[in-house]
Structures are given as structure tokens and as C-alpha cells.
Amino acid sequence: MSSGARIRTDGWRGYESLKAEGYEHLVVGPKDLNIAHLVAALLKRWLLGTYQGAVKPAQLDYYLDEYTFRFNRRKSAARGKLFYRLVQQAVITKPILGREIIGGNSPADHTVHAILDAPF
């Protein structure tokens, strides 16, 4: 998040340092966070159900991308279009090498040996 970003949270005291770190902190009521809590609960359930708890922090960005893709299309009336859009994204998106996936969005610092031994 960029400095000055507006962050809405509940009143937990752990968020008190946000203002000192350059963020605009707004405390909202629990009713305003219902959707955020729902999405977080669905994400946790999806990660546990799909990946059986084998989620690696270094790959979390990719898991979140997949979840976002699925969540945004969960009520799609044209289910066939889902596959079409997935293929369309695959064609226009730059390929991601295995060594990039292992390290998430951080620079690749893994050896070839580590990549070849990766469990995927």
C-alpha cells in the first residue's frame, strides 16, 4: 500500500500505529466489515479445501490471484465464458517460470537444483 492510503479497520489497538506510519486510519463498526469477514472466511475455507493446508507463504500471491479470479466469477451466468476468459488471460499474459513461482513476487534467488526438486 502506498503512503497516505486510507485503511478501514475495527477498533483493535494493534492498528494504532497505522497513522504514525503514514496511513489514514478510519475505525468503522463491525457491520461495515461484514463483507471483508465473509471474503476472508471463504478464502480460508477454499485454501484448506483445495490445497489441504499446503499453502506456502512464498506462493500466496498466486493463490490469492486464483481465488480472486474464481470469486469474481462465482455467479457468472455464462459458465462456458469462464474457460474462454481463462484461455484469453493465458494468451495475453507473459509466461511465469518455475523459479519465479517458487519465490512469489520476490526476486528469484533459488538454484536450478532447488527448482527441479520442487513438489509440483
C-alpha positions as CSV (number, residue, x, y, z in Angstrom):
1,M,0.0,0.0,0.0
2,S,1.2,3.5,-0.8
3,S,1.8,6.0,1.9
4,G,-1.4,8.0,2.7
5,A,-3.7,5.1,1.8
6,R,-7.0,5.0,3.6
7,I,-7.4,1.9,5.8
8,R,-10.6,0.9,7.4
9,T,-10.4,-1.4,10.4
10,D,-12.2,-2.3,13.5
11,G,-11.1,-0.7,16.8
12,W,-8.4,-3.2,17.6
13,R,-5.5,-1.5,19.4
14,G,-2.9,-3.2,17.2
15,Y,-3.8,-0.8,14.4
16,E,-3.0,2.3,16.4
17,S,0.4,2.6,14.7
18,L,-1.0,3.0,11.2
19,K,-1.4,6.7,11.5
20,A,2.3,7.1,12.6
21,E,3.3,5.0,9.6
22,G,1.7,7.5,7.2
23,Y,-1.7,5.8,6.6
24,E,-5.1,7.4,7.0
25,H,-6.8,5.1,9.6
26,L,-10.6,5.0,9.8
27,V,-12.3,3.0,12.6
28,V,-15.5,1.5,11.4
29,G,-18.2,-0.6,13.1
30,P,-18.4,-4.4,12.7
31,K,-21.4,-4.1,10.3
32,D,-19.2,-2.3,7.8
33,L,-16.7,-5.1,7.8
34,N,-19.2,-8.0,7.2
35,I,-18.2,-8.5,3.6
36,A,-14.5,-8.4,4.4
37,H,-15.0,-11.0,7.1
38,L,-17.1,-13.1,4.7
39,V,-14.5,-13.0,1.9
40,A,-11.7,-13.8,4.4
41,A,-13.7,-16.8,5.8
42,L,-14.4,-18.1,2.2
43,L,-10.7,-17.7,1.3
44,K,-9.5,-19.7,4.3
45,R,-12.1,-22.4,3.6
46,W,-11.1,-22.5,-0.1
47,L,-7.4,-22.7,0.8
48,L,-7.9,-25.5,3.2
49,G,-10.3,-27.4,1.0
50,T,-8.4,-27.0,-2.3
51,Y,-4.8,-27.2,-1.1
52,Q,-5.3,-29.2,2.1
53,G,-3.3,-26.7,4.2
54,A,-0.2,-27.0,2.0
55,V,-0.1,-23.3,1.2
56,K,3.4,-21.8,1.1
57,P,3.8,-18.1,2.0
58,A,6.1,-17.5,-0.9
59,Q,3.3,-18.5,-3.3
60,L,0.5,-16.8,-1.5
61,D,0.3,-14.0,-4.2
62,Y,-0.6,-16.7,-6.8
63,Y,-3.1,-18.4,-4.6
64,L,-4.8,-15.0,-4.0
65,D,-4.8,-14.3,-7.7
66,E,-6.6,-17.6,-8.4
67,Y,-9.1,-17.0,-5.6
68,T,-9.9,-13.5,-6.8
69,F,-10.4,-14.9,-10.3
70,R,-12.8,-17.5,-9.0
71,F,-14.6,-15.2,-6.6
72,N,-15.3,-12.6,-9.2
73,R,-16.8,-15.2,-11.4
74,R,-18.8,-17.2,-8.9
75,K,-22.2,-16.0,-10.1
76,S,-21.4,-15.9,-13.8
77,A,-24.4,-16.8,-15.9
78,A,-22.2,-18.0,-18.8
79,R,-20.0,-20.7,-17.3
80,G,-18.5,-21.5,-20.7
81,K,-17.2,-18.0,-20.8
82,L,-15.1,-18.7,-17.7
83,F,-12.9,-21.1,-19.6
84,Y,-12.7,-18.7,-22.6
85,R,-11.6,-15.9,-20.3
86,L,-9.0,-18.2,-18.6
87,V,-7.5,-19.1,-22.0
88,Q,-7.7,-15.5,-23.1
89,Q,-5.7,-14.4,-20.0
90,A,-3.2,-17.3,-20.6
91,V,-2.6,-16.0,-24.1
92,I,-2.0,-12.3,-23.3
93,T,-0.1,-12.8,-20.1
94,K,3.7,-13.2,-20.0
95,P,4.8,-16.7,-19.1
96,I,5.9,-17.3,-15.5
97,L,8.9,-19.5,-14.9
98,G,9.0,-22.1,-12.2
99,R,11.8,-20.2,-10.4
100,E,9.5,-17.1,-10.2
101,I,6.6,-19.1,-8.8
102,I,8.7,-20.6,-6.1
103,G,9.7,-17.2,-4.7
104,G,6.4,-15.4,-5.3
105,N,6.9,-11.8,-6.3
106,S,10.3,-11.6,-4.8
107,P,13.4,-11.8,-7.0
108,A,14.4,-15.4,-7.9
109,D,17.3,-16.5,-5.8
110,H,16.8,-20.2,-6.0
111,T,19.2,-22.6,-7.6
112,V,18.3,-24.9,-10.5
113,H,18.6,-27.9,-8.2
114,A,16.0,-26.4,-5.8
115,I,13.7,-25.7,-8.7
116,L,14.0,-29.3,-10.1
117,D,13.2,-30.7,-6.7
118,A,10.1,-28.5,-6.2
119,P,7.0,-30.6,-5.3
120,F,4.8,-29.5,-8.3
